[in-house]
Amino acid sequence: MNREQQAARIEKIVATIAERAVSVPSGHRSAYIEDEVEKVRQAFLQTYEADEGLRGYAMEFVDKMSGWIEARVHALETGASGEANAGEGREELKS
């Protein structure tokens, strides 16, 4: 797996964790995200144990994952509230 493939894999993982994190109460969300990132870190350490170069790339990405997940959660929440507000506006127009 090259660096681009690794990036695509991590992007998918980020999206999955973010989608799940949206349903976690906001007071527990950061801890949930950190726990999930740690699981990914441990899995990648095992997966790339024999390849120091790829392990290094993977750890670079994992180190940045929390921030990416938080940003994705924010985007999901903002998009969802924006859709709800847009829907409310459409209902008012129908009245």
Summary of the structure (lengths in Angstrom):
residues: 95
radius of gyration: 17.5
end to end distance: 56.1
largest distance: 64.9
contacts: 234
relative contact order: 0.13
helix: 88%
strand: 0%
